[in-house]
Amino acid sequence: TTSTTTTIATGTVTPSAFATSGGTTLTVHWTATTHHRTHLGRPQTTGTIALCRITSTAGEPAFTHAGYNTVSVHKFSAAVVNSTALTCVTPEVIAPGSGSLAISLDNGTTWSLNATAVQYFKLVDFAVGRRPYINETDGALLLATHPSIRGQNITLIAELFLANDNAVTLWGPMVVQLLNDTNTLDFPLGPAVPTTVLSANVRVTAWGVTPTAFNVTVWRRFQRVPHSAMPATAIPSVVDHSIRSLRVDGAPFMGMGWYLNAGSATNATVLFGNLAAHGQLGTNQVMPYILAALPPDEQLRFLDLCFDASIKVMFPMQRFGVTGAVTTNYSRHWDGSPEAKAWQADVVSNVTHVMHHPALLGYYICDDCCPTEWELQDVALMARLYDLVKGADPYHVVSGAIQCETLWMWSDVSSYLPPSAIQPVLQLSLDYPMHENYGDGVLATAGNSHAAALRNGAEFEPIANCVGLWDDATFKDHPASPQITRSELWLGVIASGMPNQLVFILQETGFASSVGQPDGGWLQTIQPAIWGAEIRALMPSVLAPYGTVPTPSVAVLSATPLVASAARPPHLDGPLVRAGAWAEPCATVCAHLVVVNLHQQSFVHFSLRITDLATSDSPVNATRLFDSSYNVTIEADGTMSDYIGPGDSSVYEIGCSGPKPSSDNTLECANRRVVCKKGFVTTDPNNATCSYW
């Protein structure tokens, strides 16, 4: 008998990009080589079973979940069209992202075309403006749509489902013409919306007909609480999705601070010791590991010290110091047993112990939150802990540190638990997730092409960046020079939209001691403070409200090291420099550009193009904010060139022709270019400073 085998050599897939809502028919064509072989015996007669497989790109978040596991590999049936083509229909997933397509003609025994690049994208997405709303009478829905339907008319209906499943139609059906990809829609909080809502959900249904037919449904958590029920001395912290950050007492908050490790501290004074100097340098948030182990009165005294220093505290709840020491990690305390009920009561007692304090930012409910990266049973149960904490105190955020890529697991996605379980419809577990961004120096944050993918499935969330700044003798990844520390912090903003930072870790003694101690650590530990001063000057640009101004696009055209013999950083793909830009909603152009050099051993000459500046065709200046009015020309086509030092970062201001900032006006649209006055040998302190004015 003679058998025939087919080797698939090359192929194409159409389309190669498709919506996360699923239902797209893919057509795969290939070229094949046929081999004939004669052998003895009865030939096999089983029919051909064709499959398609989509695998998410290594190092990026998984696409979705199934049961208690995230799923990065999808296998689904295909229909053979002819000897060189098949079709298959894409499954629905949670998160967008890049991946590769493969096909099988033998029920998955062998796979071909494994490197065929494909892309999931979100056709329609939205977020509720704030979580929670406090006394506001009007809210907002932030609508994000894919460029493929730009210009199309779509129809929307928004409904609010309360805890008893009663639906309130907020508006609709309404027709929206998508003139751009970012739209903010009014979200009325009228009499039909209760003043206290903790577990309601908003459902937005969007559909279009021409030229693209689609029907998409998206669910998001909704919370609203009255100001009158908040403890009189408390200062609320809420999520504001329009700026992808927090608001504290109603004002935008950009967190810059430290994990604090003072393991030998036995009282608040010792624990606070190193923070005193850092508070003066601008630290405004801290997560103190050992705080929960101190006596209750010392916990409150530590909060007092932080309040006096204008530092907000994430109260650690991995261990409880009031009535118990049961870990909260992975939330395995819901079986109805007396022990579980006691544990839940202990959680609430710790919340009520500190919820009134004005220094409180929120509750840190898990450290290293991923039990393993791909097993979600424990993460699913964490939504129960979130609801328990928010039920006791809805006026402060819930946070935790995540050591894996799939950040969407803790956001508004469908529940992982079976329908029989007591579980919210949505899986929301953290208001303020933190990404443990440790690794090999500058390359940890944006040295590869996967950094932006951290936000896949969590596009609107206020993610904090936790870079590693620690002892070289232990973890071996201490940055090589102080300017690289600042560059690491900037890369988190450029690559992944993470302007909030919580640096790991400020020690009680040793390497990362107080800036006033000459032990070698001070030169590094002051870098976050310097960076914090820089980014706060850019705060109106970086935190510009959603959809109010186009975000400028930056493309690096070239990057050439001046030291030809200097080694290129290992494991680096892409250009040697990374750049990002942000704009403010002003009458004239006001934008900021940041460029980072990933080459740690050489100056680099770079060229880039910046677009969507909303300015005229005339050349404009890009002025280095912190380099005494050093100017670079941006040509009419948006191109500019400059030099940048090894591992360094440069911050440019473009336009911003408003007045200089002062104590009685804000930074918005202001001229923030720093001026250094002359006459440093003088008794006049006003003649020896660098300032905005």
N, C-alpha and C positions, 0 to 999 in steps of 0.2 A: 504494500500500500504506500501511497505517497501523501505526506502531510505538507501543509502550507503554513508558513508563519509570515507575519507582516511586521516590519520594523517601521515605526513612525519616526521620521527624521525631523521635519520642521512643520510648523503650523501657525495659524492665526486664529484669534477669537474676535468676534464682532457681536455687540460692542465690548470694548475692553474696560469700560467704566459703567457702573450701574448703581441704582439706589439701594440703600439699606432696607427699604420696605419690601424688597424682593419682587418676584414676578417677572423679571426681565428674561426674555428668551435669548440665550447665547447660541451663536452658530460657530462651530469650530471646523475649520478646514485644515487638512494636512496633506503632506506628500509622504508617500510610503515606498518602501522597498520590500518586494516579495521574495521569500526564500522557499525552495522546494526540497524536500528530503524524503527518500524512499526508506521504508522500514517494514519489519514483519509485525503481524498482529492486527487486531481489530481497530480501526480508526475510531476516535472519539466523536460522538454525535451531539454533544450538548450544545445548546444554542448560545449565541453571543449575548452577553449581558453588558451593556455599556453604562459607564458611570462618568460623572464629572467630579472633580475635587478642587476646592479652593482652600489654600493655606495662607494664613496671615504671615506677614514678613517677620522673620526672626528679630527679636528685640523690641517688637511693637505690641500694643495691646491685642488681646484676643477679640474676635468679632462679636461673640455672643456667649450664651450659656445654655446648658442642657442639664436639667436636674441640679445636682450639687457641683457641677464642674463648668468652668469656662471652656469655650470651644474655639480653637484656632484652626481646626481642620474640618471642613464640611465635605461629606460625600453625598451625592444626590444623583438620581437616575437620569439617564440620557436616552435619546432616541436616535438610532443610526439612520441617516438620510441616504447615504450611498457608501461606496467603498472608501471615500476620502472626506466624509463630512458627518457630523452629528449635531444635534441640538440638545440643550438642557435649560431648565428654568431655575434662576437663582433663588435660594432660600432667603427669608427675612432674617436680618441680624440686628444687633443693638448698636454697635459702634462702626463708624467708617474706618477705612484704612487701606493700605496697599497689601497686595498678596500675589500669589502665583496660581495659575490654573494648570491642572493636569487632567488627562483623560485615560480611561481604561476600557478595553474591549473584551476583557475576560473576567468581569465581576471583581475587579480590584486586585487580581493576582499580580499584574504588572501595570505600571503607569508610564505614560509618555507626555511629552511637552511640559515637563515639570517647571520650566523656567519662564513660562508665558506670563507676562506681567498683567495684572488686573487691578482694579481699584473700586472699592465700595465708597459711595458718597451719600450724604444725607440730602434728600431732595427738599424736605421741609423739616425744620426744627424750631422749637421755641422754649423760652424760659419765662417763669413768673418773675416780675421785676425784683421784688424783695421777699425775704423769708426771715422772720414774719413781717407782715405789715403791722404797725402800731399806730392806731388812731387815724391813719390816712383815709381820706374819703375817695381817693382815686388811685388806682394802681396802673400797671403797664404789663403788657405781654410783649416780649422781645421775639420777633419773628426773623428767622434766618432761612434763606432759600438758596438753592444752588443756581449758579449762573446759567445752567441749561434752560431754566424757565424764566429768565429775566425778560421783562416786557409782557409776560403773559398775564391774563386776568385769572385769578383763582378765587374760589369761594371758601369762606371760613365760618365755622360755628364754634363758639366757646361755651362750655358747660362746666358748672361747678358741682361736684358730687360730694355731698356732706356725709357725715359718718353713718347716717341712716339710709344712705344710698338715694336720698331724694336729690334730684337734679335741678339746678337753677341755671337757666339759660342766660348767660351774661350778655351776649349779643350774637346776632346772626339769624339766618345766613347773611353775610355781608361779602361784597365783592371788593377785592384789593388788586390794584394793578401793580405789578412788581417792577417799579421803575429802577430799583436797585436791589441788592441782596440782603440788606439790613433794614428792617422796619420796626418801629415801635408803635404798638396799638394801644389805645385806651382800654383800661380794664376797670370798669366801674365797681366801686365797693358800696353799693347802695343798700337800702333796707333789707333786700333779700339775702344779703351776705351777713351772717352773724358776726358780732364783734369778737367772739372767742371761737376760733376754729384752729385745731391743732392737727387733725388727721384727714382733712378733706383733700380732694384731688381735682385738678382742672383737666378736662379733656378738650383738646382742640382737634377738630376734623377739618382737613383741607382737601379740596379736590379741584382738578382742572380738566379741561376737555381739549382745547386747541391751543397751540400745536401739540402739546404733550398731555396725554391722558393719564391721570393718576388719582389715587384716593389714599390719603395718609392720615393716621390717627396717632396722636402723641399725648401721653399723660405726664403731668407734673404735680408735685406736692404743693399744697397751698396752706399757709398758716397766717392767722390774724389774731392779735391779742390786744386788749385795751390797755392804755397807759395807766389808767386808774388802778389796775390790779398789781402793778409793778411795785416792789418794795421801794419806799421813799428814797432810800440812800443808794439804790442801784443805778448803774449807768448801762443802758442796753447796748448790746452788740448784735447786729443783724447782717445777713447776707444781702448784698446788692449785686444782682447778676448783671446789671447794666454797666458796672465798672469792673466786674470780676474781682471784687474785693469786699471788704466789710465796711459797715458804717458803725461808728461808735458815738453814741449820743446824737445821732443824726448826721454826723460829719463823715466824709470819706476817711478811711483809715488805711494806711500803708504800714504794715508791720515790719519792723526790723529788730531782731533780737537774738536770743541765745537759748539753747538748751543749757541748763545749769546742772552741773554734777558736783555736788558738795557732800559726798557720802559720809563724811565724818561729822557733819554739822549736827549739833544737838539742840540748837535754838535758832530763832529767827535772825538774830544779829550775825551769827557766823554764816548762815546760809546766804544772807543778803550781801556779805562783805564785798565780793568782787563786783557786784552790780552797781555799787555807789558811783564808781568812776564811769562805768559804761552808761548809766543813766544820764550823767552830765554830757556825754558825747552823743546822745540821741537814741540809745536803745529804748524802745517803747513796748516790747513784748518779751515774755520769758516763759519757759516751761521748766520748772524746778523739779527734777526727779524725786528728790528726797522729801519734799514738802509734806506729802501725805503721811509720812512716818513720824512727823513731829506731833507733839501734843496739840489738841485743838486750839488752845489759847495762843500757842506759838504760830500756828498756821495763820490765824487772824492778824497777829502782830507782823508777820512777814508781809501780808497783804497791805497793812498800814504803811510799812516802809516803802513798798513798791508804789503805792498811791502818792506818797510824798515826792517820789522821784519820777512821776508821770509814766510809770511802767505798768502795762496791763499783764495780767497773769492768766495762763492756762492752768487750771487746777488739775493736778494729776490724779486720776482715779484708777490707776492700775492696782494700787493698794489703798485701802481705806484706813484712815487713822482715827476715826471717831469711835466706831463700834465694832470694827472687824478688819481682817486682813485678807479677805478673799479676792483673788485676782479677777479683774473684769475682762481680761483678754479672752476673746473668742466667745464670751457670753453664753456659757453652758449652764444657765441657771433658770430654766423655764419648765421644769418637769412637774411643778405643782407640789413638790415635797416641802416639808417644814424647813429644810435647809435652804431650798430655793427661795421660799417666801421671806426667810430671815435675811438672805442676801439682798433681795430686792428692797427690803426695808432699810438695809444698811446703805444702799445706793442713794435712796431718797434722803436719808439723814445727812449724808455728806453734802448733797446738793443744797439742802436747806441751811446747812451750817455756813455756807459762804455766799449764797445767792444775793444777799443784800449788800455785799461789799462793793464800793465803787471802783476798786482795782481789778475786779474780775472781768476777764475777757470771755472765758468759757471753760468747758470741761474737756480734758484730754482723756478719752475713754479707752484708747488702745495704743500700744507701742509695738512696732513691727506687726501691723494689723493683719498682714497676709499669713494665715495659718500655714498654707503652702500656696504657691502662686496659682495653682489650678484646682484647688479643692475649696468649695465655697460654702459648705454647710455651716461652718462657724461664722463666716461673714454674713450669711443670710440671717442668722439669729441675732446679729449685732443690731439690726433694725429694731428689734424689740428693746434693746438697751437704750437706743436713741430715743424711742418714744417714752420710755420710763423717765429718762433725764429731762426731756423737753416737757413732759407732763408736769414735772415738779417745778421747772424753771424754763419757761419759753422765751425769756428775755436775753439769754446768752447763747452763744454758738457752741456746737459740739465738734471737737477736733480729734485727730489721731494721725499717726505717722505710718505711711505705706511704703513697703520695701519692694514692691513689684510694679510692673508697668501698667497693669489693667486698672487704672484709677476709677473707671466708670462703675466698678462693682459697688462702690459706696454711695452712688448718686441715685437720681430718680430713674431707676430701671425696674422692670417687673420682678416680682418676688421669686426667689429661688425655691421656697418651701412648697410642699404639695398643698393643694386646695384645702385639705382637711386641717392644716395647721393654723394656729392663731397668728396671723401675720398681716402686716399692712399690704395693700395692693402694690405699693411701690416700695423699693428696697432702700430708700434713703437712710443712711447710717451716719454720715459725717457732713456737717455744714462747711467745715474748713479743713479739707484734707491736706496733708503735708507729704511731699515726696522726698524720700530719703535718697538724696542725690549724691551719694558717696562714690569714690572711684579714683581714677588716676589723674589727679590734678585737674587742669583746665579741660581735659577731654571728657570729664564726667558729665558735663552739662550739655555741650553742643559740639563735641568733636566728631560726631557722626551724624548721618542723615536721619536718624530716628528720633531726635530730640523733640521735634514738633509733634510727633505722634503720641506723646504722653497725654495730650488733650483729647485724643480720639474718644468720642462718647462722653466727654465731660467738658464740652467747649465753653460753657458759661460759668463753671465753678471757680471759686477763689482759692486756687491751689497755692500753697506756700512751698517755697524751695528750701530744702535743708542741705546745704553744702557741708562738706567735711573739712574742718580746720582743727587738726589735732596733732598729737605728738608723733614725729617721724619715726621714733624708735618702736612704736607699737603697730601702727596701721600702714606705714610705708607709703602714704599718699599725701603727705604734707606738701602744699604748693611750694614751688622752688623759689619764689620771690614774692614780696608783698603785693606788687601790682597785679600779680596773677590772681591773688585772692579777690581783688576788686573785679577783675575780668570774669572770674567764675560767677560772681553775683550778677554781673550784667548779662552773661550768657543765658542765665535762667529766664531773664526778661525777654531777650531777643528770640530765643529758640522756642520757648514753651509758654510765654505769656505769664510768668510768675514773678511779679514785682514784690510780693510779700516774701520775706526771708526769715528763717530761723536757723541760725548757724549751729553746727554740732562740733565742738562742745566747749563751754567755758568751765574750766576746772577750778576747784577750790584753791589749789596751789599748783605750782609747776609751770608747764609750758604756756598755758593760756591764762596766766594770772592777771591780776589787775594791771591796768596800763601804767601804773606808777611804780611797778616793781621791775628792776633791771635784770630780769632773768632770761631775756631773749624772747619771751613770748609777746611782750608788749607791741613789738613792731608789726606782728601779724594781727593781734586782737584789735588794734585800732583801725584796721582796714575796713571792716564792716561799717564802722562809724563814718569813715570818709565816704564810702560808697553810699551810705544812707543819706548823707548831706547832698550828694550829687543827684540821686534819684528823686529826692523830695523837691528839688528844684524843677524836675520834670513832671511832677505829680499831675498837673492838669492835662498834660499830653498823654501820659501813660494810662491814666484813669479817666480819659474822656468818655462820657456816657455813650452807650451803644447807639450807633446809627446817627450820631450828631455831626460827624465829620468823617470823610473817607480816610482810612488808614493808608499812609503812603507805602508803596511797594519799593523794596530795595533789591537790586540784583548786583552781585559782585561780578565784575567783568574780568578783572585780572588781579593777581596778588603775587608779587615777585620778591623773594628774600634778597636783601642786599649782600648777605654773606653766603656766597654760593656753596661753600663747603659745609654750612650748618646742616645738621641732620633734620629731615622732616619729621614732625612728631609721629610716633608709631600709631597705627590703628586709626589714622585720620583720613576720612574720605571727604571729598569736596574741597573748596578753596581754603587757603590759609587764614583768611579773615572772614568774620561773620558780622553782619550789620542788620540793624532794625531801625524803624522810624515810627513816630507817633505824632499826631497833629491835634490841635485844639480848635474848637468851634469859635473862630474869631472873624471879625469883619475882613481882615487881611490875613495872609498866610502866617501861621505860627506853628512851627513844627520842630521836632528834635530828632537827631540822628545819633546813634551810638555805633561805633566800630570797634571790634575786638580782634586782636592779633593772636591766633592760636600758636604761632611759632615762638617758642620760648628762648630761642638762641639767636635771633636775627631781627633787625629792622626789616619792615616790609613796605614796598611801594605798591599801593593798590589803586584801582579805578573801579567805580561803581556807578550805577544809574538809579536815581530815585524818581519815582513817578507819583501821580495823584497828589501833587502838592497844592492844587487849587490856586495856582499863581499864574502870572503872565508868562509869555515866552522869553521875557528879558532875563539875562543872567542875574542870579542872586548870590549873596554871600552865605556860606556856612561858617559860623564863628565858633571856635572852640570855647566853650563856656568857662573852662577853668584854666585857660592858658593865655590870659591877659590879651584878649582881642586878636588872636591869631585867626586870620581869615583864609578861606578857600572858596574859589568861585564854583558855583553850580551853573553849568552852561544851559543854554536854552533847551537842549534835549535832555536835561536832567543828569548829565554825567559830571563827575568830579573825581579828582585824584589827590592823594596826599600820602604822607609817610606816617608810620606808626611803629612805636618801639616794641622790643621783644616782650611778648605776653601782656601787652599793655592794652588800655582802652581809651578811646577819645570820644568826648561828648560835644556835639555841635548843636548850635541853635540857628534856625533858619527863619528869618523874618522876626516876628514877635516885636512889633514896633510900639507896643503900649508903653506906659510909664514904668519907671523902676518900681519894684515892690517896696512897700513900706508897711509900717505897723497897722495902718488903717485901710489897706487895700490888699487884694489877693494876688496870687501869682498868675491867674488866668490872663493870657495874651500879653503879659508883661515882658519887658526887656530884662532878661536875667543874666546878661553878660557881665561877668565879674570884672571889677576894676580894682587894681592894686594901686593904692596911693603911694606917692614917693615920700622920702624923708623918714627912713626907718630909725635913724638915730635922733630921737626927739622925745620930749616928755609929754607930748600931746598924743594920747592913745588913738584919737580919731585920725591921726596922720600916719598911722603905721598899720593899717589893716587892709585886707582884701574883702570886698563886700559887693552887694548888688547895687548899692547906691552911693 
